[in-house]
Amino acid sequence: MRPTALLRFLLPGLVAVGAWFASDALSQFALSTTSPTISKALRLVAPATIQAPLSAPEPWGAWVAVASVLAVGAGYLFFSAVFRAGGGSAGFAAGWLAAVLAGVVAVGVPTGVQMAAAVLDRQLQAFPTPEVVDAAAFWGVVWGWLPALTATLLARAGASAVAAAPSADRPAPAGPGRRRVILVASSAVAAVLGLGALAIVTPLALDAQRAVDQAVIAESEPAAPEPVGVPIPEVAPGEWQIDPTWCTENQLAFTASTPDGAAGHRGMRITATNTSNAPCVVEGYPDLAFSDPVTNGFETSILHGDGMLTEPDAGPVRLDVAPGASVEADLSWNTLAHSDRDPAGFMHIAAYPGAVRQFVQVDTDITGGELEVTAWRAAAPAAAG
């Protein structure tokens, strides 16, 4: 194989690797930025792709990087060779599909191995979240056009160069089938080696990073006494205009669902049920505050609008709540860095600011920061049993 032909084969795989690492780097920046707008925009186009931190202690961080290069790059080359990615619209589509499959396999195989190990060892707390596979497929959809376009342009350039060359200088057509078999086989071997290495080094890198974090905590000076935190008022402070037809705290019972999680995001559904014998009205957004299991409050900022794991926010709507009927709202937040405080164990909730808050026991990782809540909406009717 001539060097130019080898470059045409390898370069799309290198572009896929670059897109893989770029997406993960942008997803990490989205978690650290203080701008909600930038964070939301990046979360839409840059899913997290690498399961173990590249900053893990040596040699594990470096091994994660090398294994990721092999798994994604060689995986893309394998699928693109099988699907005949290259020139034309069909070749471009084949290259894009190869990126989706390469991402899914690069994350799915190590995740499957970790799931199996967690089940066999009965360590369900180490069970990985399967949402990472969805994120990898989404990466292929959003970023996969880059290596596909690279392959298409290189194929077009190669065809033009061959057509322009004198007939005596054109490469002989003999043996293209054998050459393709060699390429497919070699990329398959490299991809399998990368996937195997990822399955082995990912949990080791995570364990090494946890050990470092725990050592830093153990070596640090004794922590100052935990602050009492902000008090949770029984009624949200402020001047509120309350409609006499609105539901009172004696008419509503609140519940909260178990939080759902996906790639650094969390969400739960809040439900308010009219337990009285009289109809009442709910309008606007719920009033929320959070405290830890010993009722020390957290500094939180409740934003109105939809989040990553919520239904679209329709805004304030006047809702007539009949006896026994329910309304619901969605709460969404991002996971924060490690905190010495226990996470929120209670949610203090009222149907609107100015009403008396009730508290509901919850199991969350909230320790402060910004949360997004939608307006109340009518709850979907329960399915008949």
Buried (B, 14 or more C-beta within 10 A) or exposed (E): EEEEBEEBBBBBBBBBBBBBBBBBBBBBEBBEEEEBEEBBBBBEBBBBBBBBBBEBEEEBBBBBBBBBBBBBBBBBBBBBBBBBBBBEEEBBBBBBBBBBBBBBBBBBBBBBBBBEBBEEEEEEEBEBEEBBBBBBBBBBEBBBBBBBBBBBBBBBEBEEEEEEEEEEEEEEEEEEEEEBEEBBEBBBEBBBBBBBBBBBBBBBBBBBBEEEEEEEEEEEEEEEEEEEBBEBEEBBEEEEEEEEEBBBBEBBBBBBBEBEBBBBBBBBBBBBBBEBEEBBBBBBBBBBBBBBEEBBBBEBEBBBBBBBBBBEBEEBEEBBBEEEBBBBBBBBBBBBEEEEEEBBBBBBBBBBBBBEBBBBEBEBEBBBBBBBBBBBBBBEEEEEE
